[in-house]
Every structure is written in structure tokens, then in C-alpha cells.
């Protein structure tokens, strides 16, 4: 089993998504459920680190969670979460 590590940018993006739902959409229950479920989805990478699709010519992979793309890389015994982006956002890495 591998360890999941969030880089600083991914942590901020996850918090921004949570804050958007909580404050902008004024829906704290949905925000809490969102955070629990996206973290659970990411936790599957502990057991299946190569389950995501690989970006061509890159070591970056991604999985989907609802309207979000979770970009990550696998290095040694770690899965590093690189970005957490809404599909509507600019997807430049």
C-alpha cells in the first residue's frame, strides 16, 4: 500500500472547492459531503495507484470525481496529488 501526499497547490484547490460550495453556494452540508467523498475517492489510490488514465508523454495520471479532475503522479511508494481542478477550469498543468 502506498502513501498519499498532497502538494501545496492541491491542498489549496481542494479547500477552494470546499469554500465555494460552503460559502458561495451557501450549502455547508453539501460542502461537507463533497469533502468526505472526494477524499474517499482519492484514498482508493492507496490500493490502486495506477488506476487513473495517463496523460500522454507524461508521468501524470488523473481520475474523475463528479465534475473534478484529480491529477497525480506515482513515485516510489507515494501517490502525489498534484492538482484538483473543476472540469470547467483551465486545465494547464
Buried (B, 14 or more C-beta within 10 A) or exposed (E): EBEBEBBEEBEEBBEEBBEBBBEEEEBEEEBEEBBEEBEEBBEEBEEEBEEBEEEEEEEBBBBEBEEBBBBBBBEEEEBBBBBBBBEEEEEEE
